[in-house]
């Protein structure tokens, strides 16, 4: 499946397990993403997404979002949207 880079991980919080992502392209709830880094290889669907602690259905280029992730990710990991 083709993947398009849509952002980079800017932060990670262990409790709750949340990744902060700086978007370079739009993303909406339900999209499948692939997070890749030096020791990271995680594919998942976006179930929950927030901007400034407010739940949103979609986010645009330039937005800083937080999403729940199923495993640890690291600052600098690349985020791809699977189409």
Buried (B, 14 or more C-beta within 10 A) or exposed (E): EEBEEBBBBBBBEEEEBBBBBBBBBBBEBEBBBBBBBEEBEBBBEBEEBBBEEEEBEBBEEEBBBBBBBEEEBBEEBBBBBBE
